[in-house]
Every structure is written in C-alpha cells, then in structure tokens.
Amino acid sequence: MLDLHAHSTASDGCYSPADLVRKAAAAGLSVLALTDHDTCGGLLEAQEEALRQGITFVPGIEINISWPTGEFHLLGLALKTLSPSLRDIIAFLEEGRARRNEAMVEKLRENGVEISIEELRNAFDTNELGRPHFAAMLVQKGYVKTRQLAFDRYFAKGRPCFVDKAGADLSAAVAAIRDSGGIPVQAHPLSMFVSWGKIPDKIAEVQAAGVMGLEAWHPGARISEAERLEELAHSRGMLVTGGSDFHGEKVRSDRRLGFSSGGLKLKDAFFSEELLPRVKELRGSEDLTFRP
C-alpha cells in the first residue's frame, strides 16, 4: 500500500511525524509521503522514522495557492532540499496565517467566544495553527460538541468567523518546488469547484503553469470521478498520484492511511512500477532523501 498525501502535527494533523510513519507501517504501507500544509518542518523526523520502519519515504509539502474559484492546493513531492525560493513562499504564507489567526480571534470574540492565540499555542504542539486547532479548542471549551459543528457555525466560508487564507502565486510555487528538486502536483483538482465541462481547460491552464501531475485519487472524489481525472492526466502526459489526505481520526474519521476514492486501497505496485521511475527521472536522482 502507498499514500502520497498525509499530514502530521507539523501542520494540522493529529500525529507527530514519527507517529504518523509508525501508524503507516502498522497499517501495512510501504510508501508514504508527508505533505504538511505550507511547511517542511516534519520531514526530517518522518524520514528518520521511515528508515527505521523500512518504508519508502517521499518528502513533500502542500502549498495553498491563490485561485479565483474554490481552493487550489499544490503538492510538492520528492523534494530534495528546501530552496531559498520555497523558504520565501513558506515565510509569506506563515505571515499570512498569523494575520488570519489574529483576525479569527477578533471575530470569535465579537461573537461571544473567548479565545487567545496564546492558549492555542499552549494547547497544540505545532507552529502551523489553523482552523482545525481553533475548532478543537472550541470543543475543549464547550462552545460546540464537535469540530464539524465549529466549522459549520463559525469557520466555514460564509460563516461569521471565516477569514480568507493567504495564497501563493501558482507559477512562483511551481518554480519553488522545482528549485527544491521536487515535482509539482495539483492536489484534489475537484476542489477548484468548476464544472466537468470546464475542467479540461482548467487543467490545461494549470499544466501550462508548470504543474506536472494530478492527484486523481483522493477521498473527495468518487471512483468514477477519479477515473475521469486519471484519464485526463494520462491524455496530457501528466503524472497520476493518489492519497488519503489523512489528518487523523479526530479530524476526519472517514479517512484512512492507504485508502482513497470510494474507500479503495492505493496499491504499492502503482507507485513502484509506474510512478517511481518517472519521479526519479524527473528528480534527476535515484535517492529520495531530503536534505534541507
């Protein structure tokens, strides 16, 4: 089994990077990518544990991109290093996240919820505070019963405490991933929220910006949709990847490491026989080690 999209406490996941790798090993995975949001902070810890567990580790990141419809996330897979250009993008997004968090605190207070950045930092072992941590804190403080209710009531788009995220420029993010020796792949393309009739043109636009692959297989896509995305990617000569977008059972209990669209298992043979040779070719190296 494989999984090329998973998160740790370095961003908004529930497991530390090492614990995530141990969980993947226990679940029978032989290939795992760590793709935390806008950070490479967990890669070395995960990489070291993957070596101990005998798992092929794919160093990655998931970058929020400025996009006019829905949301656009860009995976950087098989990173060799953390280039100056990628450092700059991460710093820009970190500053934007800090401003967003402060704005959400103010909006929450205006809506009768007492919360502070300090107590969030004390409660969660991460440098990448975001909406999932706010939601968890609201559960802890008794304002809502579940994290999902926190999103529904406060943090979803159109709700009173929603604040837009800062997004990187697509072309700049693609260049930064390539500068770092990685491969840019569009995560969960359906999150752009465009009709199927417009998706081919949008993917052509994305590919023209330098994106080299599509995450066709994602729990947010039905099996038939994943198959259509895979066919579209192949027709354009793009890589096809798949992942669970796992954050932990407390965040999304319906998502399991190694499983994707329709609950289907992601097969290691797909990575080893089809994807890995192209990844190594595009990366220019047989070695997948991340060296910051």
Backbone bond lengths (Angstrom), bond angles and torsions (degrees), N, CA, C in turn:
res aa  C-N    CA-C-N  psi(-1)  N-CA   C-N-CA  omega(-1)  CA-C   N-CA-C  phi
1 M - - - 1.462 - - 1.524 109.84 -
2 L 1.319 115.22 154.94 1.458 120.58 178.26 1.519 108.96 -138.47
3 D 1.328 115.02 165.66 1.463 121.27 174.10 1.517 107.59 -156.05
4 L 1.328 116.35 117.11 1.459 120.99 -176.67 1.524 112.59 -107.66
5 H 1.340 116.24 25.44 1.470 119.81 177.42 1.514 108.23 -159.71
6 A 1.339 116.38 100.60 1.461 120.89 -179.65 1.525 109.48 -150.45
7 H 1.339 115.47 156.66 1.467 121.66 -173.58 1.521 111.75 -126.80
8 S 1.326 115.16 151.80 1.460 122.11 179.24 1.527 109.63 -125.83
9 T 1.332 115.69 -175.66 1.461 120.30 177.43 1.521 112.65 -68.01
10 A 1.331 117.53 -7.67 1.468 118.91 173.68 1.525 110.53 -64.36
11 S 1.345 116.96 -22.63 1.470 120.40 170.25 1.523 107.76 -125.72
12 D 1.320 118.21 -103.69 1.469 119.44 -173.59 1.519 113.62 -122.69
13 G 1.329 117.02 25.00 1.447 120.52 175.69 1.523 111.73 -87.01
14 C 1.325 116.28 172.16 1.469 121.90 -177.29 1.520 113.36 -95.92
15 Y 1.339 117.88 -17.83 1.456 121.69 -176.51 1.530 110.08 -111.00
16 S 1.333 115.68 143.70 1.457 119.33 173.23 1.526 108.63 -61.69
17 P 1.342 118.28 161.14 1.471 118.98 178.81 1.525 112.99 -54.59
18 A 1.338 117.22 -43.40 1.466 119.74 -179.80 1.522 111.35 -67.91
19 D 1.328 116.68 -41.68 1.468 119.82 179.04 1.526 111.24 -64.21
20 L 1.336 116.51 -37.17 1.461 120.22 177.68 1.521 110.47 -60.93
21 V 1.323 116.64 -43.90 1.467 120.45 178.82 1.521 110.31 -63.99
22 R 1.330 117.27 -42.71 1.463 120.02 178.71 1.526 110.96 -63.17
23 K 1.315 116.48 -38.41 1.470 120.32 177.95 1.531 109.85 -65.58
24 A 1.334 116.56 -40.49 1.463 120.42 178.23 1.527 110.76 -62.89
25 A 1.326 116.29 -42.23 1.467 120.12 179.40 1.527 110.45 -63.80
26 A 1.328 116.73 -42.87 1.459 120.71 179.66 1.523 111.81 -64.17
27 A 1.347 116.27 -29.56 1.465 120.91 179.48 1.523 112.72 -83.18
28 G 1.341 117.29 -2.27 1.451 120.89 176.67 1.517 115.30 91.96
29 L 1.343 117.99 12.98 1.456 119.93 178.65 1.525 110.59 -76.05
30 S 1.325 116.32 144.55 1.457 120.99 174.83 1.521 111.84 -112.82
31 V 1.343 117.04 -11.45 1.468 122.21 178.33 1.520 108.39 -136.52
32 L 1.340 116.61 131.06 1.461 121.18 179.49 1.510 110.37 -142.34
33 A 1.345 116.20 133.38 1.464 121.72 170.33 1.517 108.59 -108.44
34 L 1.328 116.71 134.46 1.459 121.86 170.72 1.521 107.09 -98.59
35 T 1.335 116.51 120.33 1.473 121.58 -173.77 1.526 109.20 -130.07
36 D 1.322 116.38 63.32 1.455 119.46 -178.11 1.522 111.27 -67.79
37 H 1.331 114.86 153.46 1.453 120.93 -177.43 1.531 111.25 -68.27
38 D 1.324 115.79 116.72 1.468 122.71 168.63 1.519 113.39 57.45
39 T 1.331 117.65 30.12 1.461 120.29 177.35 1.523 110.88 -156.37
40 C 1.329 114.76 149.32 1.463 121.59 171.51 1.524 110.25 -110.88
41 G 1.333 116.27 15.48 1.448 121.65 -170.99 1.516 115.49 -63.72
42 G 1.327 118.89 -22.32 1.456 120.62 -178.28 1.513 114.96 -100.20
43 L 1.339 117.65 0.19 1.462 119.73 -169.87 1.523 113.58 -67.37
44 L 1.325 118.16 -43.37 1.467 119.19 -177.18 1.525 111.31 -65.43
45 E 1.331 117.20 -42.46 1.467 120.36 178.60 1.523 110.91 -61.52
46 A 1.337 116.41 -45.36 1.464 120.42 -179.91 1.527 110.63 -65.96
47 Q 1.311 116.69 -40.46 1.461 121.61 -178.53 1.534 110.81 -62.56
48 E 1.321 116.24 -43.24 1.469 120.26 179.74 1.534 110.90 -64.01
49 E 1.333 116.58 -42.02 1.461 119.68 179.82 1.527 111.17 -69.43
50 A 1.336 116.94 -36.51 1.469 120.30 178.30 1.523 110.67 -62.14
51 L 1.319 116.70 -36.85 1.462 120.55 177.39 1.530 110.02 -63.41
52 R 1.338 116.56 -41.39 1.466 120.11 178.54 1.525 111.35 -67.37
53 Q 1.339 116.73 -34.37 1.465 121.18 -176.34 1.519 113.22 -87.25
54 G 1.329 117.62 -8.30 1.454 120.67 -178.63 1.514 114.09 74.01
55 I 1.333 115.89 28.70 1.463 121.55 178.88 1.523 109.65 -101.29
56 T 1.324 117.14 138.62 1.465 121.09 171.44 1.522 108.16 -71.47
57 F 1.323 116.06 118.04 1.460 120.72 -176.22 1.519 110.25 -102.65
58 V 1.340 115.93 132.08 1.462 122.78 178.76 1.533 107.70 -112.50
59 P 1.332 118.85 105.80 1.463 121.13 -178.39 1.528 110.69 -69.80
60 G 1.331 116.40 131.64 1.461 118.49 -176.22 1.508 114.01 -148.35
61 I 1.325 114.64 -176.56 1.456 124.04 178.05 1.525 107.24 -157.05
62 E 1.327 116.97 156.28 1.461 122.17 173.40 1.526 107.50 -125.58
63 I 1.325 115.86 117.55 1.467 122.28 -173.01 1.519 110.07 -106.99
64 N 1.323 115.58 132.09 1.467 120.24 175.06 1.527 109.14 -77.69
65 I 1.328 116.16 128.68 1.465 122.65 -175.82 1.527 109.95 -111.71
66 S 1.307 116.25 140.21 1.464 120.84 173.83 1.524 108.60 -69.68
67 W 1.335 116.56 124.14 1.468 120.76 -173.70 1.526 108.55 -150.37
68 P 1.334 118.66 142.19 1.463 120.14 -172.24 1.523 115.61 -73.91
69 T 1.353 117.65 -23.33 1.467 119.27 -177.60 1.522 109.63 -126.88
70 G 1.324 116.59 140.05 1.456 120.07 177.14 1.511 111.32 56.48
71 E 1.333 115.50 -134.04 1.458 120.29 175.48 1.520 109.19 -137.85
72 F 1.311 114.97 155.41 1.462 121.70 -178.87 1.526 107.32 -133.12
73 H 1.321 115.53 118.13 1.459 121.31 175.74 1.524 109.03 -116.02
74 L 1.315 115.13 136.34 1.463 121.32 -177.80 1.515 109.68 -114.39
75 L 1.326 116.12 119.47 1.459 121.03 174.47 1.529 109.42 -83.62
76 G 1.318 115.01 138.31 1.456 121.20 168.07 1.515 106.78 -112.09
77 L 1.322 117.88 109.10 1.461 121.71 -175.61 1.525 111.12 -105.53
78 A 1.333 115.79 148.45 1.466 123.32 176.94 1.527 111.93 61.67
79 L 1.328 115.89 44.02 1.462 120.35 177.32 1.526 110.35 -63.78
80 K 1.328 115.91 137.42 1.470 120.72 174.97 1.520 111.45 -87.89
81 T 1.328 115.42 -37.59 1.449 121.18 -173.64 1.520 109.46 -156.75
82 L 1.317 116.73 178.80 1.459 121.91 176.89 1.523 106.74 -107.95
83 S 1.325 115.89 97.88 1.466 121.28 -174.88 1.528 110.78 -72.50
84 P 1.342 117.75 159.20 1.468 120.09 175.63 1.526 112.91 -55.09
85 S 1.329 117.47 -37.81 1.469 119.61 -179.15 1.527 111.34 -68.23
86 L 1.331 117.69 -36.55 1.465 120.21 177.32 1.527 110.31 -72.05
87 R 1.326 117.05 -36.97 1.468 120.29 174.80 1.528 110.41 -58.11
88 D 1.330 115.79 -42.08 1.472 120.13 -178.71 1.527 110.76 -64.17
89 I 1.315 117.14 -42.59 1.467 120.43 179.77 1.526 110.18 -65.35
90 I 1.327 117.05 -43.15 1.463 120.48 178.50 1.525 110.31 -61.04
91 A 1.340 117.32 -42.64 1.467 120.71 179.28 1.528 110.94 -63.38
92 F 1.332 116.85 -41.50 1.468 121.41 178.34 1.529 110.65 -61.22
93 L 1.326 116.37 -44.01 1.466 120.34 -179.07 1.529 111.42 -70.85
94 E 1.335 117.26 -35.04 1.466 120.46 176.58 1.529 110.91 -62.82
95 E 1.337 116.50 -43.00 1.468 120.29 178.13 1.524 110.46 -63.00
96 G 1.333 116.38 -41.81 1.453 120.33 178.17 1.520 111.89 -64.97
97 R 1.334 116.62 -37.84 1.468 120.14 178.58 1.529 110.59 -65.65
98 A 1.332 116.71 -40.83 1.469 120.13 179.46 1.525 110.57 -61.55
99 R 1.329 116.16 -43.78 1.474 119.68 178.77 1.527 110.36 -64.63
100 R 1.321 116.02 -39.93 1.467 119.87 179.66 1.523 110.86 -63.87
101 N 1.329 116.81 -44.06 1.455 120.17 -179.20 1.524 111.92 -61.31
102 E 1.320 115.95 -42.26 1.468 119.61 178.37 1.532 110.39 -63.31
103 A 1.335 115.53 -39.73 1.467 119.30 179.27 1.529 111.02 -65.99
104 M 1.342 117.20 -37.10 1.464 119.97 178.77 1.526 110.96 -68.41
105 V 1.333 116.81 -37.64 1.465 119.74 176.29 1.522 110.48 -59.48
106 E 1.333 116.34 -45.22 1.466 120.09 179.81 1.527 111.44 -62.50
107 K 1.333 116.42 -43.27 1.466 119.74 179.96 1.525 111.36 -65.33
108 L 1.328 116.89 -38.41 1.460 120.30 178.22 1.527 110.85 -63.37
109 R 1.319 115.88 -43.31 1.460 119.36 179.16 1.528 111.15 -62.73
110 E 1.331 115.08 -38.15 1.467 119.14 177.27 1.527 111.38 -63.96
111 N 1.336 115.89 -23.60 1.466 120.95 -179.74 1.529 112.16 -103.62
112 G 1.334 116.56 21.37 1.452 121.08 172.51 1.507 116.43 82.43
113 V 1.337 117.75 14.95 1.461 121.71 179.60 1.521 108.81 -108.71
114 E 1.335 116.62 116.84 1.458 121.18 179.25 1.527 109.56 -88.75
115 I 1.321 115.35 118.66 1.463 121.41 -176.62 1.522 107.58 -156.73
116 S 1.322 116.68 154.51 1.463 120.18 178.75 1.518 110.03 -140.11
117 I 1.322 116.05 156.59 1.462 120.99 176.67 1.525 109.95 -62.28
118 E 1.326 116.93 -37.41 1.467 121.17 -177.82 1.523 111.26 -60.74
119 E 1.334 117.84 -45.33 1.466 118.25 -178.66 1.526 111.47 -70.69
120 L 1.311 117.25 -29.55 1.462 119.86 174.36 1.523 110.35 -65.55
121 R 1.334 116.73 -44.73 1.466 120.08 179.20 1.526 111.23 -63.27
122 N 1.316 116.71 -37.60 1.466 120.21 179.94 1.519 112.29 -70.77
123 A 1.320 116.06 -28.29 1.462 120.48 -174.90 1.523 113.52 -85.26
124 F 1.342 116.83 -27.05 1.460 119.63 -172.73 1.521 111.11 -125.38
125 D 1.310 115.49 133.88 1.459 122.67 -177.58 1.526 109.76 -86.66
126 T 1.322 116.07 71.71 1.460 120.85 179.17 1.507 110.00 -155.60
127 N 1.333 114.89 151.40 1.466 120.62 173.38 1.519 111.38 -95.76
128 E 1.339 116.62 1.72 1.466 121.11 -173.74 1.522 109.99 -120.26
129 L 1.321 116.66 63.11 1.465 120.38 179.13 1.524 110.96 -61.76
130 G 1.331 115.32 140.01 1.457 119.86 178.92 1.511 110.86 -155.18
131 R 1.320 115.94 -169.12 1.459 120.71 -175.55 1.532 114.29 -56.22
132 P 1.346 119.60 -38.78 1.473 117.81 178.92 1.527 112.87 -59.99
133 H 1.343 116.55 -34.91 1.468 119.45 179.11 1.535 110.48 -72.17
134 F 1.334 116.63 -38.95 1.471 120.03 174.52 1.532 109.74 -59.38
135 A 1.323 115.71 -45.25 1.470 119.60 -178.24 1.522 110.98 -63.01
136 A 1.345 116.50 -42.31 1.462 120.06 179.34 1.525 110.92 -63.76
137 M 1.332 116.99 -38.06 1.459 120.50 178.99 1.524 111.38 -65.98
138 L 1.323 117.09 -38.29 1.466 119.86 178.15 1.527 111.39 -64.85
139 V 1.334 116.47 -33.22 1.459 119.72 174.52 1.529 109.92 -67.33
140 Q 1.341 116.13 -46.56 1.465 120.56 -179.78 1.531 111.82 -59.02
141 K 1.334 116.57 -37.61 1.459 120.76 -176.76 1.525 112.97 -86.04
142 G 1.332 116.76 -2.70 1.450 120.69 174.31 1.519 116.17 85.01
143 Y 1.330 117.38 11.91 1.465 119.34 179.18 1.533 111.29 -75.45
144 V 1.321 116.59 -30.35 1.464 121.73 177.59 1.527 107.97 -140.99
145 K 1.336 116.07 163.35 1.464 119.71 -178.23 1.521 112.94 -88.74
146 T 1.341 117.14 -28.10 1.461 120.43 -177.96 1.522 110.27 -137.78
147 R 1.332 115.35 159.66 1.466 120.22 176.38 1.524 111.01 -61.30
148 Q 1.339 115.90 -38.97 1.456 118.57 -179.29 1.515 111.31 -62.44
149 L 1.332 117.16 -38.18 1.455 120.17 176.57 1.520 111.45 -63.33
150 A 1.332 116.74 -35.70 1.466 120.38 177.08 1.527 110.53 -61.75
151 F 1.332 116.14 -42.84 1.468 119.37 177.50 1.522 110.42 -65.96
152 D 1.319 116.08 -46.14 1.461 120.04 -177.14 1.528 111.70 -61.63
153 R 1.323 115.89 -36.38 1.459 119.90 -174.38 1.537 112.88 -90.14
154 Y 1.350 116.84 -33.77 1.457 119.07 -170.43 1.531 115.31 -123.06
155 F 1.346 118.57 -42.11 1.459 120.00 -161.87 1.521 116.23 -108.56
156 A 1.326 118.36 -13.29 1.463 119.16 178.53 1.524 109.93 -68.87
157 K 1.305 115.20 157.63 1.467 119.63 179.94 1.527 109.67 -57.90
158 G 1.332 115.32 129.57 1.451 120.79 -178.52 1.518 113.86 94.39
159 R 1.354 116.87 -9.46 1.452 120.78 176.95 1.533 109.81 -88.15
160 P 1.338 118.54 164.02 1.467 120.60 -167.15 1.526 116.14 -64.81
161 C 1.338 118.48 -22.51 1.471 119.61 -177.33 1.522 112.66 -111.40
162 F 1.328 116.43 15.65 1.468 119.55 177.36 1.529 110.31 -73.79
163 V 1.340 115.02 135.87 1.465 121.87 174.57 1.522 107.09 -134.23
164 D 1.322 117.22 131.77 1.462 121.16 -179.46 1.523 111.38 -62.43
165 K 1.342 115.54 145.97 1.458 121.18 176.64 1.531 110.10 -85.49
166 A 1.329 115.00 150.11 1.463 119.75 170.38 1.520 108.03 -69.82
167 G 1.316 116.61 142.36 1.461 120.85 179.43 1.515 111.19 -129.09
168 A 1.312 115.47 145.18 1.460 120.95 178.27 1.528 110.13 -82.10
169 D 1.302 116.54 157.07 1.459 122.32 172.74 1.529 108.96 -69.60
170 L 1.329 117.02 133.83 1.460 120.74 -175.36 1.525 112.22 -58.85
171 S 1.326 117.45 -50.91 1.465 119.93 -177.33 1.522 111.69 -61.78
172 A 1.343 116.42 -39.05 1.465 120.26 178.59 1.527 110.90 -66.40
173 A 1.331 117.04 -39.63 1.461 120.45 179.41 1.530 110.96 -67.59
174 V 1.319 116.82 -40.96 1.469 120.72 176.55 1.519 109.91 -58.86
175 A 1.340 116.03 -47.19 1.466 120.41 -179.39 1.523 111.17 -62.37
176 A 1.342 117.07 -39.08 1.466 120.88 -179.31 1.525 111.12 -65.99
177 I 1.335 116.52 -39.44 1.468 119.86 177.51 1.517 110.50 -66.05
178 R 1.319 116.66 -43.07 1.470 119.88 177.69 1.521 111.37 -65.05
179 D 1.342 116.71 -39.26 1.470 120.57 176.19 1.530 111.15 -59.31
180 S 1.344 115.59 -29.31 1.467 121.06 -179.16 1.527 111.92 -90.08
181 G 1.335 116.57 7.86 1.452 121.14 177.99 1.503 114.23 81.72
182 G 1.355 117.42 9.10 1.450 121.30 -175.23 1.513 114.22 -97.54
183 I 1.317 114.40 179.73 1.465 122.59 -177.73 1.523 108.38 -118.71
184 P 1.338 118.04 119.65 1.469 120.82 179.86 1.524 112.15 -79.46
185 V 1.335 115.32 126.77 1.463 122.62 -177.68 1.528 108.03 -132.19
186 Q 1.325 117.04 132.44 1.462 119.41 177.45 1.514 109.97 -75.65
187 A 1.336 115.81 122.90 1.462 120.75 177.45 1.528 110.02 -79.17
188 H 1.331 115.54 146.97 1.474 123.92 175.53 1.544 113.26 25.05
189 P 1.340 117.61 73.07 1.470 121.17 -174.54 1.518 114.64 -55.51
190 L 1.332 118.15 -27.26 1.468 119.67 -177.96 1.525 112.27 -67.05
191 S 1.337 117.52 -14.76 1.467 119.26 179.75 1.526 112.21 -72.20
192 M 1.336 117.64 -5.93 1.469 119.82 172.67 1.524 111.35 -68.20
193 F 1.341 116.10 -18.06 1.460 121.78 179.30 1.528 112.48 57.50
194 V 1.328 114.62 51.46 1.471 119.96 172.57 1.524 107.53 -119.78
195 S 1.310 116.87 157.13 1.460 121.08 -177.17 1.529 110.22 -69.58
196 W 1.347 114.81 157.83 1.463 118.78 179.11 1.526 111.53 -59.27
197 G 1.325 116.02 -31.42 1.458 118.61 179.74 1.519 112.85 -64.99
198 K 1.321 117.01 -25.74 1.467 121.22 -178.17 1.526 112.83 -98.32
199 I 1.330 117.42 -13.10 1.462 119.55 -175.25 1.534 113.21 -60.19
200 P 1.339 120.79 -44.02 1.475 118.62 179.27 1.526 113.42 -56.38
201 D 1.335 117.19 -41.75 1.465 119.76 178.61 1.522 111.07 -67.08
202 K 1.336 116.82 -38.86 1.463 119.89 179.14 1.528 110.97 -66.07
203 I 1.328 116.48 -40.60 1.461 119.58 179.17 1.531 109.97 -66.93
204 A 1.329 117.18 -36.39 1.462 120.01 175.72 1.532 110.19 -61.75
205 E 1.323 116.31 -39.87 1.467 121.53 177.51 1.528 110.84 -63.93
206 V 1.313 115.08 -42.98 1.462 120.86 179.73 1.526 110.40 -65.02
207 Q 1.318 116.23 -43.61 1.462 120.06 179.47 1.526 110.99 -64.60
208 A 1.324 116.95 -37.39 1.465 120.70 178.81 1.521 111.59 -63.27
209 A 1.343 116.66 -25.39 1.468 121.02 177.67 1.526 111.73 -81.48
210 G 1.336 116.85 -3.72 1.459 120.24 175.44 1.512 115.49 108.99
211 V 1.342 118.36 2.85 1.460 120.96 178.09 1.532 108.42 -71.18
212 M 1.343 116.00 132.95 1.456 120.41 -170.48 1.520 114.22 -106.60
213 G 1.338 116.89 -8.70 1.455 118.36 -177.66 1.511 112.71 -151.85
214 L 1.332 116.04 163.96 1.460 122.98 175.90 1.523 109.39 -123.02
215 E 1.314 115.62 135.43 1.451 120.38 170.84 1.528 107.09 -83.44
216 A 1.313 114.77 82.75 1.465 119.83 -177.21 1.522 111.31 -68.95
217 W 1.331 116.39 -36.51 1.462 121.73 -175.37 1.521 110.09 -99.33
218 H 1.337 114.65 109.89 1.467 122.68 -176.40 1.529 106.69 -151.56
219 P 1.343 118.58 144.88 1.470 119.74 -177.64 1.525 114.26 -59.47
220 G 1.333 117.48 -20.39 1.452 120.14 178.42 1.510 113.90 -77.30
221 A 1.322 117.48 -5.37 1.471 122.20 178.92 1.521 109.71 -113.18
222 R 1.329 116.67 137.04 1.447 120.13 172.33 1.526 109.40 -69.19
223 I 1.336 116.48 162.70 1.460 120.18 -177.83 1.521 111.05 -56.84
224 S 1.325 117.31 -43.73 1.468 120.40 -179.59 1.524 111.06 -63.15
225 E 1.336 117.02 -36.41 1.463 120.87 178.86 1.524 110.60 -70.24
226 A 1.339 116.33 -41.29 1.463 120.00 177.92 1.526 110.77 -61.40
227 E 1.333 116.38 -40.11 1.462 120.08 179.10 1.520 110.71 -65.08
228 R 1.331 117.95 -38.58 1.467 121.08 177.49 1.524 110.98 -65.44
229 L 1.321 116.65 -41.71 1.466 120.22 178.72 1.530 110.99 -65.79
230 E 1.336 115.95 -40.47 1.464 119.42 178.17 1.528 110.63 -62.50
231 E 1.319 116.33 -43.85 1.471 120.38 178.34 1.528 111.02 -61.79
232 L 1.338 116.26 -41.87 1.463 120.23 179.17 1.521 110.73 -63.74
233 A 1.340 116.68 -43.46 1.461 120.16 179.12 1.528 111.15 -61.28
234 H 1.330 116.50 -46.48 1.473 120.07 -179.90 1.527 110.77 -62.03
235 S 1.327 116.80 -38.64 1.467 119.73 -178.58 1.528 111.63 -65.36
236 R 1.315 116.89 -23.70 1.463 121.65 -179.68 1.530 112.33 -101.97
237 G 1.326 116.62 4.48 1.460 119.91 179.38 1.518 113.45 72.15
238 M 1.329 116.50 27.98 1.457 120.87 -179.15 1.532 110.40 -99.43
239 L 1.334 115.75 154.78 1.455 120.93 174.15 1.529 110.23 -67.70
240 V 1.308 115.98 150.74 1.466 122.21 174.36 1.521 107.88 -116.39
241 T 1.327 116.57 126.89 1.462 120.18 176.91 1.530 109.89 -126.06
242 G 1.327 114.74 170.48 1.457 120.09 178.86 1.511 110.98 -149.87
243 G 1.313 115.92 150.17 1.455 120.26 179.42 1.513 111.41 -161.52
244 S 1.328 114.98 170.72 1.456 121.03 -179.43 1.517 112.77 -93.91
245 D 1.347 117.64 -17.88 1.467 121.89 -171.56 1.534 109.10 54.85
246 F 1.328 114.67 43.19 1.468 121.68 -175.34 1.522 110.65 -73.78
247 H 1.337 115.78 130.22 1.464 122.02 174.51 1.530 111.40 -117.34
248 G 1.301 116.88 -17.15 1.456 121.63 -175.69 1.511 110.72 125.52
249 E 1.314 115.79 153.82 1.459 121.10 -174.30 1.522 112.76 -63.11
250 K 1.321 117.45 -29.46 1.456 120.46 -179.37 1.529 112.07 -70.65
251 V 1.336 116.23 -23.31 1.468 120.74 -179.94 1.517 110.56 -92.13
252 R 1.331 116.98 -54.54 1.459 122.03 178.50 1.517 108.35 -136.74
253 S 1.324 116.39 96.47 1.463 120.32 -175.95 1.525 112.52 -68.40
254 D 1.342 117.05 -14.84 1.455 120.80 -178.04 1.525 112.81 -87.44
255 R 1.332 117.77 -1.09 1.459 119.86 -177.42 1.520 110.03 -111.48
256 R 1.347 115.24 130.76 1.454 121.34 -177.50 1.519 109.79 -125.07
257 L 1.314 116.20 141.47 1.456 120.67 176.69 1.522 110.23 -55.77
258 G 1.325 115.49 131.25 1.457 120.16 176.82 1.509 115.39 88.39
259 F 1.350 117.22 -1.17 1.457 120.94 -179.91 1.524 109.57 -123.12
260 S 1.327 117.06 147.07 1.458 120.21 -173.26 1.526 110.73 -137.04
261 S 1.325 116.97 -136.11 1.465 122.22 -175.59 1.518 111.94 -49.98
262 G 1.332 115.68 131.13 1.444 120.37 177.71 1.519 114.63 63.21
263 G 1.323 117.04 17.41 1.455 120.14 -178.15 1.511 114.47 74.44
264 L 1.348 117.03 12.43 1.462 120.37 -178.92 1.524 110.95 -74.00
265 K 1.321 115.38 145.14 1.461 122.23 178.05 1.533 109.63 -76.24
266 L 1.332 115.89 136.28 1.459 121.12 176.06 1.523 108.71 -87.03
267 K 1.333 116.45 117.37 1.464 121.16 -171.46 1.523 111.79 -84.52
268 D 1.326 115.71 135.08 1.458 121.64 177.88 1.527 110.90 -61.84
269 A 1.326 117.67 -32.58 1.462 120.54 -178.59 1.519 111.14 -58.81
270 F 1.337 116.62 -34.82 1.472 121.25 178.18 1.525 109.94 -59.40
271 F 1.333 116.75 -42.62 1.460 120.65 -179.76 1.529 110.97 -72.43
272 S 1.309 116.40 -49.52 1.457 120.99 -172.67 1.525 112.75 -67.06
273 E 1.327 116.12 -39.90 1.458 119.75 -173.05 1.523 113.72 -90.94
274 E 1.348 116.18 -30.59 1.468 118.54 -174.27 1.519 112.67 -113.41
275 L 1.331 117.18 -47.06 1.453 120.36 -170.52 1.521 113.14 -86.24
276 L 1.335 117.52 -45.32 1.457 120.39 -174.57 1.530 113.29 -58.64
277 P 1.342 120.04 -44.48 1.469 118.69 178.17 1.534 112.61 -58.33
278 R 1.333 117.31 -39.67 1.467 119.62 179.57 1.523 111.29 -72.12
279 V 1.342 116.35 -36.82 1.459 119.83 176.96 1.525 109.96 -60.01
280 K 1.324 116.58 -47.31 1.465 120.53 -179.21 1.525 111.06 -65.78
281 E 1.333 116.05 -36.09 1.477 119.88 177.88 1.526 110.27 -65.38
282 L 1.343 116.50 -47.87 1.459 119.99 -178.58 1.524 111.51 -68.79
283 R 1.313 116.34 -32.75 1.458 121.58 -179.85 1.531 111.30 -76.90
284 G 1.336 115.09 -21.66 1.454 119.23 179.89 1.510 113.56 75.80
285 S 1.348 116.76 24.42 1.458 119.77 -177.37 1.516 110.08 -160.64
286 E 1.331 116.11 145.83 1.458 121.74 172.90 1.533 111.05 -79.53
287 D 1.329 115.94 -18.01 1.459 122.29 -173.99 1.522 109.50 -92.05
288 L 1.337 117.63 124.14 1.462 121.29 -179.94 1.524 112.91 -95.79
289 T 1.322 117.33 11.20 1.461 120.31 -176.57 1.530 112.29 -66.78
290 F 1.339 115.32 136.48 1.456 121.93 175.32 1.525 108.70 -93.02
291 R 1.337 116.10 127.53 1.467 122.43 178.98 1.535 108.26 -128.95
292 P 1.335 117.77 99.90 1.483 119.49 -175.06 1.519 112.21 -68.06
